[in-house]
Structures are given as structure tokens and as C-alpha cells.
Amino acid sequence: MLRVTRISENIAIIAVMHRLLVVFVFLLVACQTLVHQPSTPSSPVVGTHTPAVLQPSSTPSFIPIPERNTPISPPLTAASGQPIADTFTVNFHPDGALYVGDLISLEVIPLAESSLEDRSVRVQVDGPDGVILPEGEFAPYGIGGRFQATMLWVWDTSGLEAGEHSLTVSIVPDGPTWTETLSLLPQEGVPLPEPGSRWAQEESECCLVYYITGTPAERDLEWLLEMLEEQVDKANRLLEVELEQPIIVTFLPRVMGHGGFAGDEISVAYLDRNYAGSSEEIILHHEFVHALDSDLGGELRPTMLVEGLAVYLTGGHFKPEPLMSRAAALLPPVEGCVEPSDGVRISGDINSGVEICGLDWYLPLTLLVDDFYFSQHEIGYLQAGALVEFMVDTWGWDAFSDFYRDIHPQAESPEDSQLEGGTQALAIDTALWDHFGLTLQELEGSFLEALEGESLTPVLAEDVRLSVTFYEAVRRYQELLDSSAYFMTAWLPNGDQMRERGIVADYLRRPLETENLVLETMLAAAEVNLRAGDYKRMEELLIAINAVLDAFSSSDADPFASHPIGSDYFHLVEAILAAGYQPEEIRLEKNKARVRVSTSGLELLELNFYRERVGWVLMHQAGN
């Protein structure tokens, strides 16, 4: 049975990560404020699909997150003979294979703490007589503030010969220096749909929509435009305010983070194989609430309440959900309680006379308020949404709104307060006293009492447990095999510049190796089972996914052999690829698999595969 458990050795690692990351907390504000990045990549903000790392010691630990920045292979050597693989790693963009004609970006990332604040990276192509690329300075990057040199679109490979090219990389002014070798493939080999793709736009009453032609967003554009208008209209009615100007929405043909980011524009993943399982309607409604909320103003809108308001008005975070009932699952277990999974097996959703155990994942509000984006994502957002619901139910919408818009920074803490001056917790505490005559601690006491009065069913508790575990697995997959999508350091170049320069490769190309297709279809299947309430099958898939990821972390030569389900999916994907298709969705049941596939276009087909002695065999086309 898969359990999200406390792991002592991970707590120490998490605590170190927490101390490093908290330096960047001051950069993180509401969803409409940008996080600084070097150079010109547009900076994502931490909105509905921007989770954070786990809290140290006092909060639960989840599936261990592997170390990032795996050294490149084979190891490089500096002029001095020092192994560069122990010092720096280099990421190239676009992801995957590179072709003549690409505008290539580089991320040069130190693998250990070092003093690089006043240093930069110099790259020379093809020897001492080759072109020198514009230098990149070291600076914090992304939500996680990873220290790196970001060199955006610095190498134009137009007109170069296909084949191997050497890049001499130097940390200036005093080294080290090493050589990277990469291959440029012939330009005519660029995969579909990229050669004919371009940026396009469509304007509706609410929104200015950007998308790339030849992608699912173009295929389903009419529905997407209708959905945007519907979600904006819902948000308008809830907040009783109109948009002052159209919202910019970009539909991405690949997963980034958990499906979306918000900054000057909203970026939402829209593709046929969305392994993060996010709902476009939920994401967009959440972000539209942020846009309208920002227009209504307030001197200080604390992050926890900003996100909690969006979750509350959207009716859930990743999906529609009863917030108070689900938040009750986070409380500690009581004596004599039954584990959620046992309760599901005993009597389904109704378990008369039996107390279901809570998960013991509740985060104290004084910690959550000032560290929201660095708290466990799914738990933090669920608690924040439930708290706003509790406050509205207790005092009414108008009273809550008056309080929310009347929160102000408090530089100094009163003598009788244990809250620190300048914190969001103190600002909320002060406003609560002014409006309702109670402190943050007293609000939390009433909130906890209300949660304890909720009826916790085994189905709700299991759903919360497996939802958290699922998104931990998604993040783990991204760190290992889709690093450009990992929320802390997602590759999100400036949208205006991409459109102006006609750059589509940075979003169209993504990891498409067999291992990526296998794990992404497994993750997608797990999420489908979660939504359907098939917790047993969902948990089986999560166990298999994490066994495979464990094997990848250990550099296992055959990671999918680590679990029978992983092996099944791997051989099935091999058969699908051999038949000339790309898998988008797999429903596997014993010796039969119903598969939704694509080819080089946008048409989706449904195929049936059966397991024979020789392996998985395509039987017939089921329809389209």
C-alpha cells in the first residue's frame, strides 16, 4: 500500500532547501506580479498551478524529490583537468534534438554553492576563430531562484553545416573553461508540425488569445474561445466587476508546471497528452479571478488570501471539490479511527459509526501565511480555499471583502503580539482585530473547530491523500525527465519576443523519448482513475510510476523492469510507435489496451491492442 510518510533523512534535506529558498520569498507576491529573471525570459508568477517545496520538520514529507541538475554525460574536463561535471551543467533549448536554423539558448548552472555574483559566461563557437556569443551574467532564475547564467537565443545556427559543433565555455574572468560538443541535424529533419507552424492570434470580448498553428489549440479554437468567455463571465458575476482591458491568454502545446502560469499574460497547457491532468476551465477561472481581484485593489492582499479567494470562487483547486470537507482530511487522526483506504474497502463512501483517520497534514496558519509559496502546494491551496469559505460563511461576503481590502502592512509588532513586524501574518492579525475583534490565532481555533465538525468520509480522505501523492509524482517526473517543465525553473521565454521573432520551437519541442511517452501516459491514466474514484487502480499506477522513477534515480539500465505495470506500458508504447503512431492516452486492462493515438497531424484515432505471446499486437481501428 502506497503511503505518504515522514522520512527523517528527507526532512534534513528539505530544511536546507527551505533555508536557501526563503531568501527569495520577498520576490513572490500576488499572481499578477512578476518574479525577476535575468535577461529577457518572461517570469512566471505563482498562481493556481505553481506549487512549492515541502516545509521542514513540522510539516509532512512526501515522496522524496531527487537531486536536481544531474551532471551531463559524458563528463567534461577543464583545461586544468578539473572535472566540469562536478562543477557546472549546461542546458540547451529548444529541448531534444537541435537542427540547423535553430535559435539556441543556454542555461549554465553551477552544481555547488560558489561566489559567482560578479561573474559571467562567455561562449565561443567552433574554436578560436569562431563567433563569440553574447555573454550571460549569473543571477537568480525562476520561482525557485536557481542561480545560473541564462543566455537567451544567443546562437543563431542559420547557415551552419549539419554535424558536430564545439562550444568553448568560459566562466569569466578567471575560469574554468571547458568544451561542449553538440550535433546539429539537417534543417529538413525538423519534426512536424513545426516547419509549417507559426504564432496566430484571435481576439474575443474578454481576451486576446495567442496559439501556435498546427497544435490542438488551433483544432479546438472555437470551443476554447467559448470557454474563455464563459469563465470570465462567471468570475465577473462572482466579484461584481468588469475587466478593464482584455486578458492575454497563451495556449501552450506542452505541459509547464501543473498546466499554467500567470504573469503579464496567462499561459495554459493545451495538448492531447496532458500528464499533469489539469483542467483548462479551472485554471482559467482561477486566473481570471486573480485579474479581477487585482483590479479591485487593496494595499496589501496577503498571498494566502489571494490564492484562497481564487480557489474558493472557482469552487476548487485542480477540480471542483467540497473545500471544508476535504480540508478536514488534513487534521490529525483520532484514537480508534480507521485508515481511509481501509474505510473505502469496508463500506465505500458511507461508514456509519466509524471515525475515519485524518492525514495529519494540516499546516499552522502562522507558518502558511508567510511561507505560502514554499509550503506543500496541494495542502496550502486547499487550506487557503477552505479558510476563505469559512470566513465568508461566518461573516458574509460583504464583511469578508471589507476586511480583505483593508489589510495594511504593519512595520512594528505590538508588545502583546508574538507575530513579527513586517509579516503578512501580523497584517492579517491586525485587520482581523479591527473588523471582527479576534486574532489570527483565534480565527484558526474557530476554523479548526469547524473542520473537526465536518463529516470525513473514506472517499474524501483517500482522494486528498492520492491527489497530493499524484502531484508529487508529476513534479518528480519533471525533475528527472522533463526539467524545462519543472515549476521552480520552468523555461518560459518572453511571449512578446517569441511572437515578434516567430519562435515556436521552444514550446513545440519537448522530450519525446520512449521513456517520456511511457511515464506521461501512466501519469495521465493515474489521474483519470483518480477523477473516476478508482483509487485502487490509481494507487497501483502510482506505485509503478515511483518504482520506475526510483530506478531512473539509481541509473538503472532497465528502469521499466522495476515494476510489472511499468514493463507492460513500456512494451505497449514500443508496439504503438512501431505501428507508426504516437500514444496520447492508454487504457490498459489485463491483456487488452484501448489507445488514443496521433500521427503527424491533429487527428486522433482509437486503436485496440491485445497481448499475445509475441507481445502487444494491433488488432483494429476502433474509430476516430
WOHU-V65357 format. One record per residue. N is the residue number from 1. RES is the residue in one small letter. OMEGA is omega in whole degrees, 0 to 359 (NA if undefined). Layout:
BEGIN
n res omega
N RES OMEGA
N RES OMEGA
END
This chain:
BEGIN
n res omega
1 m 179
2 l 179
3 r 173
4 v 191
5 t 173
6 r 180
7 i 193
8 s 183
9 e 178
10 n 181
11 i 179
12 a 178
13 i 181
14 i 180
15 a 178
16 v 178
17 m 181
18 h 182
19 r 179
20 l 186
21 l 184
22 v 177
23 v 186
24 f 182
25 v 183
26 f 178
27 l 190
28 l 177
29 v 187
30 a 190
31 c 179
32 q 181
33 t 184
34 l 172
35 v 184
36 h 169
37 q 178
38 p 175
39 s 189
40 t 176
41 p 178
42 s 188
43 s 177
44 p 173
45 v 186
46 v 180
47 g 188
48 t 183
49 h 179
50 t 184
51 p 182
52 a 183
53 v 184
54 l 178
55 q 178
56 p 168
57 s 188
58 s 182
59 t 186
60 p 172
61 s 184
62 f 180
63 i 184
64 p 177
65 i 183
66 p 179
67 e 179
68 r 174
69 n 178
70 t 183
71 p 179
72 i 181
73 s 0
74 p 182
75 p 177
76 l 181
77 t 177
78 a 179
79 a 181
80 s 183
81 g 180
82 q 178
83 p 180
84 i 180
85 a 178
86 d 188
87 t 183
88 f 168
89 t 183
90 v 173
91 n 177
92 f 175
93 h 9
94 p 179
95 d 174
96 g 183
97 a 178
98 l 186
99 y 173
100 v 183
101 g 180
102 d 165
103 l 191
104 i 175
105 s 179
106 l 167
107 e 178
108 v 193
109 i 174
110 p 182
111 l 178
112 a 178
113 e 178
114 s 182
115 s 183
116 l 187
117 e 184
118 d 182
119 r 183
120 s 181
121 v 177
122 r 181
123 v 176
124 q 185
125 v 171
126 d 169
127 g 188
128 p 180
129 d 184
130 g 182
131 v 176
132 i 182
133 l 175
134 p 184
135 e 176
136 g 180
137 e 177
138 f 181
139 a 176
140 p 181
141 y 171
142 g 181
143 i 181
144 g 179
145 g 179
146 r 183
147 f 184
148 q 170
149 a 182
150 t 184
151 m 191
152 l 175
153 w 185
154 v 185
155 w 176
156 d 185
157 t 178
158 s 177
159 g 178
160 l 176
161 e 172
162 a 181
163 g 184
164 e 175
165 h 180
166 s 177
167 l 177
168 t 184
169 v 181
170 s 170
171 i 186
172 v 19
173 p 193
174 d 173
175 g 9
176 p 177
177 t 178
178 w 183
179 t 171
180 e 176
181 t 177
182 l 182
183 s 170
184 l 178
185 l 180
186 p 185
187 q 181
188 e 179
189 g 180
190 v 186
191 p 174
192 l 3
193 p 192
194 e 185
195 p 181
196 g 185
197 s 178
198 r 174
199 w 176
200 a 181
201 q 177
202 e 181
203 e 176
204 s 181
205 e 184
206 c 199
207 c 167
208 l 190
209 v 174
210 y 178
211 y 179
212 i 181
213 t 181
214 g 181
215 t 179
216 p 179
217 a 176
218 e 180
219 r 186
220 d 188
221 l 182
222 e 178
223 w 181
224 l 179
225 l 177
226 e 180
227 m 178
228 l 180
229 e 180
230 e 183
231 q 177
232 v 180
233 d 178
234 k 181
235 a 178
236 n 182
237 r 182
238 l 183
239 l 178
240 e 179
241 v 180
242 e 176
243 l 178
244 e 178
245 q 182
246 p 176
247 i 177
248 i 179
249 v 176
250 t 177
251 f 183
252 l 179
253 p 177
254 r 179
255 v 169
256 m 182
257 g 179
258 h 177
259 g 180
260 g 174
261 f 178
262 a 175
263 g 172
264 d 175
265 e 179
266 i 177
267 s 185
268 v 176
269 a 174
270 y 183
271 l 184
272 d 179
273 r 181
274 n 186
275 y 176
276 a 173
277 g 185
278 s 179
279 s 181
280 e 180
281 e 181
282 i 181
283 i 185
284 l 178
285 h 179
286 h 183
287 e 176
288 f 175
289 v 178
290 h 182
291 a 180
292 l 178
293 d 180
294 s 180
295 d 180
296 l 171
297 g 187
298 g 184
299 e 177
300 l 174
301 r 184
302 p 186
303 t 182
304 m 180
305 l 175
306 v 181
307 e 178
308 g 178
309 l 181
310 a 178
311 v 181
312 y 183
313 l 176
314 t 181
315 g 179
316 g 181
317 h 177
318 f 182
319 k 174
320 p 185
321 e 174
322 p 193
323 l 182
324 m 181
325 s 180
326 r 178
327 a 177
328 a 178
329 a 181
330 l 184
331 l 179
332 p 176
333 p 177
334 v 183
335 e 177
336 g 183
337 c 179
338 v 179
339 e 183
340 p 182
341 s 176
342 d 179
343 g 178
344 v 181
345 r 183
346 i 189
347 s 177
348 g 187
349 d 182
350 i 185
351 n 187
352 s 175
353 g 181
354 v 178
355 e 179
356 i 182
357 c 169
358 g 186
359 l 180
360 d 181
361 w 184
362 y 179
363 l 178
364 p 185
365 l 181
366 t 175
367 l 185
368 l 185
369 v 187
370 d 180
371 d 192
372 f 185
373 y 176
374 f 173
375 s 180
376 q 194
377 h 186
378 e 179
379 i 181
380 g 181
381 y 178
382 l 179
383 q 182
384 a 179
385 g 179
386 a 179
387 l 178
388 v 178
389 e 179
390 f 182
391 m 179
392 v 179
393 d 183
394 t 188
395 w 182
396 g 185
397 w 184
398 d 180
399 a 178
400 f 182
401 s 177
402 d 177
403 f 185
404 y 181
405 r 186
406 d 177
407 i 185
408 h 177
409 p 178
410 q 186
411 a 184
412 e 180
413 s 176
414 p 183
415 e 183
416 d 181
417 s 176
418 q 181
419 l 184
420 e 176
421 g 179
422 g 182
423 t 175
424 q 178
425 a 179
426 l 179
427 a 178
428 i 180
429 d 181
430 t 180
431 a 177
432 l 180
433 w 181
434 d 187
435 h 187
436 f 178
437 g 176
438 l 182
439 t 176
440 l 178
441 q 179
442 e 175
443 l 180
444 e 178
445 g 179
446 s 178
447 f 179
448 l 178
449 e 178
450 a 178
451 l 179
452 e 179
453 g 178
454 e 177
455 s 182
456 l 177
457 t 177
458 p 181
459 v 179
460 l 181
461 a 179
462 e 181
463 d 178
464 v 181
465 r 185
466 l 175
467 s 178
468 v 182
469 t 179
470 f 184
471 y 171
472 e 178
473 a 177
474 v 180
475 r 180
476 r 176
477 y 181
478 q 179
479 e 184
480 l 193
481 l 177
482 d 192
483 s 179
484 s 181
485 a 185
486 y 194
487 f 184
488 m 185
489 t 184
490 a 180
491 w 183
492 l 179
493 p 182
494 n 185
495 g 180
496 d 181
497 q 178
498 m 182
499 r 180
500 e 183
501 r 177
502 g 182
503 i 179
504 v 187
505 a 183
506 d 177
507 y 182
508 l 182
509 r 177
510 r 182
511 p 181
512 l 174
513 e 181
514 t 182
515 e 177
516 n 180
517 l 180
518 v 184
519 l 179
520 e 177
521 t 175
522 m 178
523 l 179
524 a 179
525 a 178
526 a 181
527 e 176
528 v 178
529 n 177
530 l 180
531 r 180
532 a 181
533 g 177
534 d 188
535 y 180
536 k 180
537 r 180
538 m 181
539 e 177
540 e 179
541 l 179
542 l 177
543 i 180
544 a 180
545 i 182
546 n 174
547 a 178
548 v 179
549 l 174
550 d 181
551 a 176
552 f 179
553 s 181
554 s 181
555 s 178
556 d 182
557 a 181
558 d 189
559 p 184
560 f 175
561 a 183
562 s 180
563 h 182
564 p 180
565 i 176
566 g 178
567 s 178
568 d 181
569 y 182
570 f 182
571 h 177
572 l 178
573 v 176
574 e 180
575 a 179
576 i 179
577 l 180
578 a 179
579 a 176
580 g 182
581 y 172
582 q 182
583 p 175
584 e 180
585 e 181
586 i 172
587 r 187
588 l 178
589 e 179
590 k 186
591 n 181
592 k 177
593 a 172
594 r 191
595 v 171
596 r 187
597 v 172
598 s 173
599 t 180
600 s 181
601 g 184
602 l 181
603 e 177
604 l 178
605 l 174
606 e 183
607 l 175
608 n 174
609 f 176
610 y 179
611 r 175
612 e 179
613 r 181
614 v 181
615 g 181
616 w 185
617 v 176
618 l 182
619 m 179
620 h 179
621 q 185
622 a 183
623 g 178
624 n NA
END
